[in-house]
Amino acid sequence: MNFRRYYIPGTAVFITQVVEGRRLAFRDQKSVALLRIILHKVQELHPFTMLGYVFLPDHFHMIIQPTGESNFSQIMHSLKPNFTKAYKKAIGISSSQNLKFWQKRFWDHVIRDDRDLENHLHYIHYNPVKHGLITDPRAWLNSSYIEWEKRGLYPEPFAWEEPKNIMWGE
């Protein structure tokens, strides 16, 4: 199967990456902290702005905007093996032992305009509610919800309803 990715310099991209077998690897806050550290290291090598994110037990969503010469695939191709290597070290698995941490591919969507960005931010921030992990997005610590609430995207009180399916534009 051929995958076609579109690279438009300076454009924000919504990315979904799933853990292999949907293992609950990010249920542990130490793993989330490690992911944040590796993301910052990747950001130094391949500059990007993080516009929004949510880290769930078995996957994450983020919206990034590359700001340097690297594209979002290069960012992800740096993140995935670097995280896997650090994760293996953290849990005491030797580098020679095979551990497939991530699903092979990630899903991407180029953000088209401000409305598309807002829809994807809503999707990200509602995701922990959708998965039954919480009832109020403010309660999920591993997301950018509070940052966007401070910016005025979510005036209080914000009445949540499940966002439209961004994957299919429903």
C-alpha positions as a LaTeX table, in Angstrom:
\begin{tabular}{lrrr}
\hline
Residue & $x$ (\AA) & $y$ (\AA) & $z$ (\AA) \\
\hline
Met1 & 0.00 & 0.00 & 0.00 \\
Asn2 & 1.38 & 3.41 & $-0.96$ \\
Phe3 & 0.94 & 6.30 & 1.43 \\
Arg4 & 1.09 & 9.84 & 0.19 \\
Arg5 & 1.96 & 12.59 & 2.62 \\
Tyr6 & 1.71 & 16.27 & 1.78 \\
Tyr7 & 4.38 & 18.63 & 3.00 \\
Ile8 & 3.58 & 22.32 & 2.97 \\
Pro9 & 6.33 & 24.33 & 4.69 \\
Gly10 & 5.14 & 26.27 & 7.72 \\
Thr11 & 1.80 & 24.47 & 7.88 \\
Ala12 & 0.41 & 22.89 & 11.04 \\
Val13 & $-0.24$ & 19.15 & 10.99 \\
Phe14 & $-2.48$ & 16.99 & 13.18 \\
Ile15 & $-0.79$ & 13.67 & 14.01 \\
Thr16 & $-2.06$ & 10.52 & 15.67 \\
Gln17 & 0.40 & 7.86 & 16.82 \\
Val18 & $-0.70$ & 4.60 & 18.44 \\
Val19 & 1.27 & 2.23 & 20.67 \\
Glu20 & 1.76 & $-1.24$ & 19.18 \\
Gly21 & $-1.07$ & $-3.54$ & 20.20 \\
Arg22 & $-2.74$ & $-0.60$ & 21.95 \\
Arg23 & $-0.69$ & $-1.39$ & 25.06 \\
Leu24 & $-1.42$ & 1.07 & 27.87 \\
Ala25 & 2.17 & 2.30 & 27.95 \\
Phe26 & 1.26 & 5.89 & 28.87 \\
Arg27 & $-0.93$ & 4.91 & 31.80 \\
Asp28 & 2.27 & 5.40 & 33.81 \\
Gln29 & 3.13 & 9.09 & 34.30 \\
Lys30 & 6.85 & 8.25 & 34.11 \\
Ser31 & 6.34 & 7.17 & 30.49 \\
Val32 & 4.45 & 10.39 & 29.73 \\
Ala33 & 7.26 & 12.41 & 31.32 \\
Leu34 & 9.79 & 10.52 & 29.20 \\
Leu35 & 7.73 & 11.23 & 26.07 \\
Arg36 & 7.74 & 14.94 & 26.92 \\
Ile37 & 11.53 & 14.89 & 27.41 \\
Ile38 & 12.10 & 13.14 & 24.09 \\
Leu39 & 9.71 & 15.53 & 22.32 \\
His40 & 11.77 & 18.47 & 23.63 \\
Lys41 & 15.00 & 16.84 & 22.43 \\
Val42 & 13.48 & 16.19 & 19.00 \\
Gln43 & 12.29 & 19.80 & 18.93 \\
Glu44 & 15.90 & 20.93 & 19.35 \\
Leu45 & 16.98 & 18.81 & 16.35 \\
His46 & 13.90 & 19.44 & 14.20 \\
Pro47 & 12.33 & 22.73 & 15.33 \\
Phe48 & 8.56 & 22.86 & 15.61 \\
Thr49 & 5.86 & 24.60 & 17.58 \\
Met50 & 3.51 & 22.42 & 19.58 \\
Leu51 & 0.04 & 23.86 & 19.05 \\
Gly52 & $-1.98$ & 21.21 & 20.86 \\
Tyr53 & $-1.64$ & 17.73 & 22.30 \\
Val54 & $-3.18$ & 14.97 & 24.33 \\
Phe55 & $-1.33$ & 11.91 & 25.62 \\
Leu56 & $-3.68$ & 8.98 & 26.31 \\
Pro57 & $-2.78$ & 5.55 & 27.72 \\
Asp58 & $-2.33$ & 3.90 & 24.30 \\
His59 & $-1.93$ & 6.74 & 21.79 \\
Phe60 & $-1.40$ & 10.44 & 21.38 \\
His61 & $-2.63$ & 13.26 & 19.21 \\
Met62 & $-0.72$ & 16.44 & 18.59 \\
Ile63 & $-0.76$ & 19.41 & 16.30 \\
Ile64 & 2.70 & 20.57 & 15.39 \\
Gln65 & 3.98 & 23.24 & 13.07 \\
Pro66 & 7.51 & 22.64 & 11.79 \\
Thr67 & 9.52 & 25.87 & 11.97 \\
Gly68 & 12.82 & 24.74 & 10.50 \\
Glu69 & 13.96 & 22.72 & 7.51 \\
Ser70 & 12.46 & 19.47 & 8.82 \\
Asn71 & 9.01 & 18.23 & 7.90 \\
Phe72 & 6.59 & 16.40 & 10.20 \\
Ser73 & 7.70 & 12.96 & 8.95 \\
Gln74 & 11.29 & 13.72 & 9.90 \\
Ile75 & 10.06 & 14.84 & 13.31 \\
Met76 & 8.13 & 11.61 & 13.81 \\
His77 & 11.01 & 9.49 & 12.46 \\
Ser78 & 13.19 & 11.07 & 15.13 \\
Leu79 & 10.64 & 10.84 & 17.94 \\
Lys80 & 9.67 & 7.20 & 17.57 \\
Pro81 & 13.08 & 5.45 & 17.70 \\
Asn82 & 14.52 & 7.90 & 20.23 \\
Phe83 & 11.59 & 7.37 & 22.56 \\
Thr84 & 11.73 & 3.59 & 22.12 \\
Lys85 & 15.44 & 3.53 & 22.94 \\
Ala86 & 14.97 & 5.70 & 26.06 \\
Tyr87 & 11.90 & 3.70 & 27.14 \\
Lys88 & 13.77 & 0.40 & 26.84 \\
Lys89 & 16.59 & 1.80 & 28.94 \\
Ala90 & 14.15 & 3.15 & 31.54 \\
Ile91 & 12.43 & $-0.22$ & 32.00 \\
Gly92 & 15.63 & $-2.26$ & 31.89 \\
Ile93 & 15.37 & $-3.87$ & 28.47 \\
Ser94 & 18.72 & $-4.22$ & 26.72 \\
Ser95 & 19.13 & $-2.46$ & 23.41 \\
Ser96 & 19.60 & $-5.82$ & 21.69 \\
Gln97 & 16.18 & $-7.08$ & 22.84 \\
Asn98 & 13.47 & $-6.51$ & 20.28 \\
Leu99 & 10.65 & $-4.26$ & 21.47 \\
Lys100 & 8.23 & $-2.89$ & 18.95 \\
Phe101 & 6.79 & 0.05 & 20.83 \\
Trp102 & 4.86 & 1.96 & 18.15 \\
Gln103 & 2.53 & 0.97 & 15.37 \\
Lys104 & 4.41 & 1.23 & 12.11 \\
Arg105 & 2.73 & 4.30 & 10.68 \\
Phe106 & 1.16 & 7.45 & 12.03 \\
Trp107 & $-1.89$ & 9.28 & 10.77 \\
Asp108 & $-1.53$ & 12.87 & 9.61 \\
His109 & $-3.81$ & 15.66 & 8.46 \\
Val110 & $-2.60$ & 19.03 & 7.17 \\
Ile111 & $-4.51$ & 21.80 & 8.94 \\
Arg112 & $-6.29$ & 23.83 & 6.27 \\
Asp113 & $-7.43$ & 26.97 & 8.08 \\
Asp114 & $-8.33$ & 28.43 & 11.48 \\
Arg115 & $-11.64$ & 26.56 & 11.64 \\
Asp116 & $-9.89$ & 23.26 & 10.88 \\
Leu117 & $-7.35$ & 24.01 & 13.63 \\
Glu118 & $-10.13$ & 24.73 & 16.11 \\
Asn119 & $-11.99$ & 21.52 & 15.18 \\
His120 & $-8.84$ & 19.46 & 15.69 \\
Leu121 & $-8.08$ & 21.16 & 19.01 \\
His122 & $-11.61$ & 20.32 & 20.17 \\
Tyr123 & $-11.11$ & 16.72 & 19.04 \\
Ile124 & $-7.81$ & 16.48 & 20.92 \\
His125 & $-9.16$ & 18.00 & 24.11 \\
Tyr126 & $-12.37$ & 15.95 & 24.10 \\
Asn127 & $-10.54$ & 12.68 & 23.41 \\
Pro128 & $-10.07$ & 11.62 & 27.06 \\
Val129 & $-13.82$ & 12.13 & 27.60 \\
Lys130 & $-14.62$ & 10.18 & 24.42 \\
His131 & $-12.53$ & 7.26 & 25.72 \\
Gly132 & $-14.31$ & 7.32 & 29.10 \\
Leu133 & $-11.22$ & 8.34 & 31.07 \\
Ile134 & $-12.75$ & 11.54 & 32.50 \\
Thr135 & $-15.94$ & 13.56 & 32.24 \\
Asp136 & $-14.40$ & 17.04 & 32.11 \\
Pro137 & $-11.44$ & 17.85 & 29.80 \\
Arg138 & $-10.00$ & 20.12 & 32.50 \\
Ala139 & $-9.28$ & 17.01 & 34.56 \\
Trp140 & $-6.91$ & 15.45 & 32.01 \\
Leu141 & $-3.43$ & 16.66 & 32.93 \\
Asn142 & $-1.73$ & 15.37 & 29.81 \\
Ser143 & $-3.26$ & 17.77 & 27.32 \\
Ser144 & $-3.06$ & 21.35 & 26.17 \\
Tyr145 & $-6.66$ & 22.06 & 27.21 \\
Ile146 & $-5.80$ & 24.44 & 30.08 \\
Glu147 & $-3.39$ & 26.40 & 27.85 \\
Trp148 & $-6.15$ & 26.91 & 25.29 \\
Glu149 & $-8.68$ & 27.74 & 28.00 \\
Lys150 & $-6.34$ & 30.53 & 29.18 \\
Arg151 & $-6.16$ & 31.78 & 25.57 \\
Gly152 & $-9.95$ & 32.04 & 25.48 \\
Leu153 & $-10.79$ & 29.09 & 23.22 \\
Tyr154 & $-12.91$ & 27.58 & 26.00 \\
Pro155 & $-14.82$ & 30.24 & 27.93 \\
Glu156 & $-16.04$ & 29.02 & 31.30 \\
Pro157 & $-18.23$ & 27.17 & 31.67 \\
Phe158 & $-17.75$ & 25.34 & 28.39 \\
Ala159 & $-20.58$ & 23.00 & 27.47 \\
Trp160 & $-18.99$ & 19.95 & 25.94 \\
Glu161 & $-20.55$ & 17.80 & 23.32 \\
Glu162 & $-18.68$ & 15.31 & 21.24 \\
Pro163 & $-16.98$ & 17.15 & 18.37 \\
Lys164 & $-17.79$ & 16.23 & 14.82 \\
Asn165 & $-15.73$ & 13.38 & 13.47 \\
Ile166 & $-12.71$ & 15.21 & 12.10 \\
Met167 & $-11.59$ & 12.14 & 10.22 \\
Trp168 & $-14.62$ & 12.13 & 7.96 \\
Gly169 & $-15.93$ & 15.69 & 8.28 \\
Glu170 & $-19.24$ & 14.52 & 9.72 \\
\hline
\end{tabular}
